[in-house]
Amino acid sequence: MPKLIRIMIQLPEELKDQLDGLKQQGYTTSGFIRAILDRELQKPEFQPPTEDGNGSRKGRR
């Protein structure tokens, strides 16, 4: 398994409540967020940053 890095984000309370509700379906918050990120970052319109640090965002802000 690759080395994991911890990140911290702030969420509105309502969104956190929805994430907590996923536990009844067998999801952990971390697992759900990882799955969403994996799916979204695999989309063709996502382009990772180039070596100079600039990436194309094509309408994403």
KOLVEX-377757 format. One line per 5 residues: number of its first residue (from 1); their letters; for each residue x, y, z of C-alpha. Coordinates in Angstrom, 3 decimals. Last residue first. Layout:
BEGIN
NUM = a = X Y Z  ...
END
This chain:
BEGIN
61 = rrgkr = -12.493 27.184 -10.290  -13.033 24.603 -13.008  -13.700 26.094 -16.442  -10.912 24.367 -18.265  -8.498 23.918 -15.359
56 = sgngd = -5.261 23.502 -17.268  -2.336 22.951 -14.982  0.554 25.221 -14.120  3.262 24.009 -11.750  6.174 24.320 -14.204
51 = etppq = 6.345 20.510 -14.358  2.711 20.336 -15.471  -0.224 20.255 -13.089  -2.628 17.311 -13.460  -5.282 17.503 -16.165
46 = fepkq = -8.861 16.691 -15.247  -11.167 16.817 -18.263  -10.645 13.106 -18.914  -12.169 12.051 -15.586  -9.845 9.924 -13.426
41 = lerdl = -9.465 12.685 -10.828  -13.189 12.647 -10.129  -13.377 8.903 -9.477  -10.287 8.760 -7.267  -11.428 11.851 -5.355
36 = iarif = -14.892 10.377 -4.758  -13.429 7.049 -3.611  -10.959 8.779 -1.269  -13.784 10.908 0.203  -15.904 7.808 0.858
31 = gstty = -13.023 5.902 2.423  -12.112 8.808 4.678  -15.686 9.308 5.872  -16.056 5.595 6.504  -18.639 3.796 4.450
26 = gqqkl = -20.696 0.800 5.579  -24.140 2.090 4.627  -24.917 3.137 8.217  -21.574 4.949 8.228  -22.880 7.097 5.363
21 = gdlqd = -24.872 9.136 7.888  -21.635 10.626 9.245  -20.956 12.042 5.782  -24.402 13.648 5.744  -23.841 15.144 9.205
16 = kleep = -20.480 16.507 8.043  -22.241 18.193 5.127  -24.771 19.815 7.468  -22.027 20.987 9.845  -20.257 22.874 7.064
11 = lqimi = -16.908 21.331 6.299  -13.300 22.179 7.135  -10.502 20.158 5.661  -7.506 18.357 7.133  -5.061 16.241 5.194
6 = rilkp = -3.216 13.095 6.271  -0.738 11.479 3.894  -0.784 7.772 3.112  2.293 5.886 1.913  1.339 3.465 -0.823
1 = m = 0.000 0.000 0.000
END
